[in-house]
């Protein structure tokens, strides 16, 4: 009890209380810690969806038989394609695709019945390739629908030599938000952590209170630690807020250890705070902090796998992503939440994250102490 009382009576605890009081009086900071994470998590969780629906389809059916009409019906039955137009000629169809009125054009030739009888039918498909991602997904949809159509025509007469049974682990419903939400949790923590910590320190420089702190009996490390502790607790509140929204709004599962998740999230919080303090030491105003943060946060987000899979990146960027702490944190979050794995699987990512936290915190402490001196 004596040591606990001495701790609460120490200059460090006085500085911590001072920082907490300043934060509580700063309504803008409280709003920044609550509103943007909530909005970003909801926005990205609902808006980022790799699935494509309601593609605009135009059809020219020269054959006009039951088999061709069944093919068109198969294309539009699951709302992947919506029949928007039935042009009179191929020129009209090409023009509508060119003008952006249609995403996909389908032409069924007049000799389609004879080709079906000969077991070798051909159809022509136009796809608007301006949006390469949507075009690739649309092409895959067309191939799958036609393959299913072929099986229906065979009526079970042909038995394939190889049959496949696919089982999706960890996300059997292929819910896209289960992939994006853990990534957005790391994204939000990076943005909020760096900006809040940087703005807090820069504001002290702008108002001249850093000079007043130097006149107190506290040492440099106590001044810095007093700034880090309240911010770390506030950012852990953001972690819990994001986790609550993910589980309630998006039904995100939590299959791993809650204590391990909190411990590793707190480790990444120190990474974000360290980046913010480094920004504050090289920037002279809050405007400079905001502008400079774009050159740090955006590359981290783009190479982290939060929005797009790392496997789809060029080999050079896949290698560079290994030096991105956000990539390791997102891998940890997805592993704990979706797979329920522990340190026996994630230990490499944990070691990398620990290394980033120690190195960045050491550098930021050194630069901050040099400024105080």
MODA-V543056 format. One record per residue. N is the residue number from 1. SS is DSSP state (~ for helix, > for strand, _ for the rest). PHI is phi in radians with two decimals (999 if undefined). Layout:
BEGIN
n & ss & phi
N & SS & PHI
N & SS & PHI
END
This chain:
BEGIN
n & ss & phi
1 & _ & 999
2 & ~ & -1.08
3 & ~ & -1.21
4 & ~ & -1.11
5 & ~ & -1.13
6 & ~ & -1.11
7 & ~ & -1.11
8 & ~ & -1.24
9 & _ & -1.68
10 & _ & -1.42
11 & ~ & -1.03
12 & ~ & -1.05
13 & ~ & -1.15
14 & ~ & -1.12
15 & ~ & -1.19
16 & ~ & -1.10
17 & ~ & -1.11
18 & ~ & -1.10
19 & ~ & -1.16
20 & ~ & -1.12
21 & ~ & -1.12
22 & ~ & -1.12
23 & ~ & -1.15
24 & ~ & -1.15
25 & ~ & -1.38
26 & _ & -1.61
27 & ~ & -1.15
28 & ~ & -1.07
29 & ~ & -1.17
30 & ~ & -1.09
31 & ~ & -1.09
32 & ~ & -1.09
33 & ~ & -1.41
34 & ~ & -1.91
35 & ~ & -1.23
36 & ~ & -1.01
37 & ~ & -1.05
38 & ~ & -1.13
39 & ~ & -1.12
40 & ~ & -1.14
41 & ~ & -1.14
42 & ~ & -1.17
43 & ~ & -1.13
44 & ~ & -1.19
45 & ~ & -1.10
46 & ~ & -1.54
47 & ~ & -1.44
48 & _ & -1.38
49 & _ & -2.53
50 & _ & -1.27
51 & _ & -1.27
52 & _ & -2.06
53 & _ & -2.31
54 & _ & 0.99
55 & > & -1.25
56 & > & -1.39
57 & > & -2.00
58 & > & -2.05
59 & > & -2.26
60 & > & -2.05
61 & > & -1.89
62 & _ & -1.26
63 & _ & -1.30
64 & _ & 0.92
65 & _ & -2.10
66 & ~ & -1.09
67 & ~ & -1.14
68 & ~ & -1.24
69 & ~ & -1.18
70 & ~ & -1.14
71 & ~ & -1.14
72 & ~ & -1.11
73 & ~ & -1.12
74 & ~ & -1.15
75 & ~ & -1.21
76 & ~ & -1.89
77 & _ & -1.25
78 & _ & -1.81
79 & _ & 1.14
80 & _ & -1.22
81 & > & -2.09
82 & > & -1.95
83 & > & -1.27
84 & > & -1.74
85 & > & -2.66
86 & _ & -2.20
87 & _ & -1.12
88 & _ & -1.50
89 & _ & -2.53
90 & ~ & -1.15
91 & ~ & -1.11
92 & ~ & -1.14
93 & ~ & -1.11
94 & ~ & -1.12
95 & ~ & -1.14
96 & ~ & -1.19
97 & ~ & -1.19
98 & ~ & -1.12
99 & _ & -1.40
100 & _ & 1.43
101 & _ & -1.40
102 & _ & -2.26
103 & _ & -1.65
104 & > & -2.40
105 & > & -2.13
106 & > & -2.16
107 & > & -2.13
108 & > & -1.82
109 & _ & -1.25
110 & _ & -1.19
111 & _ & -1.57
112 & ~ & -1.02
113 & ~ & -1.08
114 & ~ & -1.18
115 & ~ & -1.16
116 & ~ & -1.08
117 & ~ & -1.12
118 & _ & -1.55
119 & _ & 1.08
120 & _ & -2.61
121 & _ & -1.75
122 & _ & -2.22
123 & > & -2.24
124 & > & -2.02
125 & > & -2.22
126 & > & -1.79
127 & > & -2.26
128 & _ & -1.24
129 & _ & -1.67
130 & _ & -1.06
131 & _ & -1.62
132 & ~ & -1.08
133 & ~ & -1.13
134 & ~ & -1.12
135 & ~ & -1.10
136 & ~ & -1.13
137 & ~ & -1.15
138 & ~ & -1.08
139 & ~ & -1.10
140 & ~ & -1.12
141 & ~ & -1.06
142 & ~ & -1.06
143 & ~ & -1.10
144 & ~ & -1.14
145 & ~ & -1.13
146 & ~ & -1.17
147 & ~ & -1.12
148 & ~ & -1.12
149 & ~ & -1.12
150 & ~ & -1.08
151 & ~ & -1.11
152 & ~ & -1.19
153 & ~ & -1.22
154 & ~ & -1.19
155 & _ & 0.96
156 & _ & 1.30
157 & _ & -1.31
158 & _ & -1.92
159 & _ & -1.71
160 & _ & -1.12
161 & _ & -1.17
162 & _ & -2.20
163 & _ & -2.00
164 & _ & -2.10
165 & _ & -2.10
166 & _ & -1.74
167 & _ & -2.11
168 & _ & -1.63
169 & _ & -1.57
170 & _ & 1.25
171 & _ & -2.57
172 & _ & -1.08
173 & _ & -1.51
174 & _ & 0.87
175 & _ & -1.30
176 & ~ & -1.13
177 & ~ & -1.13
178 & ~ & -1.17
179 & ~ & -1.46
180 & ~ & -1.38
181 & ~ & -1.07
182 & ~ & -1.04
183 & ~ & -1.16
184 & ~ & -1.18
185 & ~ & -1.03
186 & ~ & -1.18
187 & ~ & -1.06
188 & ~ & -1.12
189 & ~ & -1.10
190 & ~ & -1.18
191 & ~ & -1.10
192 & ~ & -1.18
193 & ~ & -1.10
194 & ~ & -1.19
195 & ~ & -1.21
196 & ~ & -1.13
197 & ~ & -1.16
198 & ~ & -1.17
199 & ~ & -1.13
200 & ~ & -1.09
201 & ~ & -1.24
202 & ~ & -1.14
203 & ~ & -1.09
204 & ~ & -1.09
205 & ~ & -1.21
206 & ~ & -1.15
207 & ~ & -1.47
208 & _ & 1.43
209 & ~ & -1.33
210 & ~ & -1.11
211 & ~ & -1.12
212 & ~ & -1.15
213 & ~ & -1.12
214 & ~ & -1.14
215 & _ & -1.47
216 & _ & -1.42
217 & _ & -1.28
218 & _ & -1.33
219 & _ & -1.44
220 & ~ & -1.08
221 & ~ & -1.20
222 & ~ & -1.20
223 & ~ & -1.09
224 & ~ & -1.21
225 & ~ & -1.11
226 & ~ & -1.15
227 & ~ & -1.44
228 & ~ & -1.32
229 & ~ & -1.05
230 & ~ & -1.09
231 & ~ & -1.12
232 & ~ & -1.09
233 & ~ & -1.14
234 & ~ & -1.14
235 & ~ & -1.22
236 & ~ & -1.16
237 & ~ & -1.10
238 & ~ & -1.12
239 & ~ & -1.06
240 & ~ & -1.16
241 & ~ & -1.11
242 & ~ & -1.13
243 & ~ & -1.14
244 & ~ & -1.12
245 & ~ & -1.10
246 & ~ & -1.11
247 & ~ & -1.33
248 & ~ & -1.48
249 & ~ & -1.38
250 & _ & -1.84
251 & _ & 0.96
252 & _ & -1.21
253 & _ & -1.31
254 & _ & -2.25
255 & _ & -1.82
256 & _ & -1.89
257 & _ & -1.49
258 & ~ & -1.20
259 & ~ & -1.14
260 & ~ & -1.13
261 & ~ & -1.08
262 & ~ & -1.14
263 & ~ & -1.11
264 & ~ & -1.30
265 & ~ & -1.17
266 & ~ & -1.11
267 & ~ & -1.11
268 & ~ & -1.26
269 & ~ & -1.02
270 & ~ & -1.15
271 & ~ & -1.11
272 & ~ & -1.09
273 & ~ & -1.13
274 & ~ & -1.09
275 & ~ & -1.08
276 & ~ & -1.12
277 & ~ & -1.16
278 & ~ & -1.09
279 & ~ & -1.05
280 & ~ & -1.13
281 & ~ & -1.33
282 & ~ & -1.80
283 & _ & -1.95
284 & _ & -1.76
285 & _ & -2.63
286 & ~ & -1.18
287 & ~ & -1.12
288 & ~ & -1.13
289 & ~ & -1.06
290 & ~ & -1.10
291 & ~ & -1.23
292 & ~ & -1.19
293 & ~ & -1.09
294 & ~ & -1.10
295 & ~ & -1.33
296 & ~ & -1.85
297 & ~ & -1.23
298 & ~ & -1.09
299 & ~ & -1.06
300 & ~ & -1.08
301 & ~ & -1.19
302 & ~ & -1.17
303 & _ & -1.81
304 & _ & -1.64
305 & _ & 1.46
306 & _ & -1.22
307 & _ & -1.91
308 & _ & -2.15
309 & _ & -1.06
310 & ~ & -1.12
311 & ~ & -1.10
312 & ~ & -1.51
313 & _ & -1.49
314 & _ & -1.05
315 & ~ & -0.98
316 & ~ & -1.08
317 & ~ & -1.28
318 & ~ & -1.09
319 & ~ & -1.20
320 & ~ & -1.13
321 & ~ & -1.16
322 & ~ & -1.13
323 & ~ & -1.69
324 & _ & -1.87
325 & ~ & -1.10
326 & ~ & -1.13
327 & ~ & -1.06
328 & ~ & -1.19
329 & ~ & -1.18
330 & ~ & -1.13
331 & ~ & -1.06
332 & ~ & -1.12
333 & ~ & -1.10
334 & ~ & -1.14
335 & ~ & -1.17
336 & ~ & -1.28
337 & ~ & -1.26
338 & ~ & -1.55
339 & ~ & -1.74
340 & _ & 1.28
341 & _ & -1.48
342 & _ & -2.18
343 & ~ & -1.15
344 & ~ & -1.13
345 & ~ & -1.79
346 & ~ & -1.70
347 & ~ & -1.09
348 & ~ & -1.15
349 & ~ & -1.14
350 & ~ & -1.17
351 & ~ & -1.11
352 & ~ & -1.10
353 & ~ & -1.14
354 & ~ & -1.11
355 & ~ & -1.09
356 & ~ & -1.08
357 & ~ & -1.09
358 & ~ & -1.16
359 & ~ & -1.14
360 & ~ & -1.16
361 & ~ & -1.18
362 & ~ & -1.12
363 & ~ & -1.13
364 & ~ & -1.14
365 & ~ & -1.10
366 & ~ & -1.09
367 & ~ & -1.18
368 & ~ & -1.18
369 & ~ & -1.15
370 & ~ & -1.14
371 & ~ & -1.18
372 & ~ & -1.12
373 & _ & -1.29
END
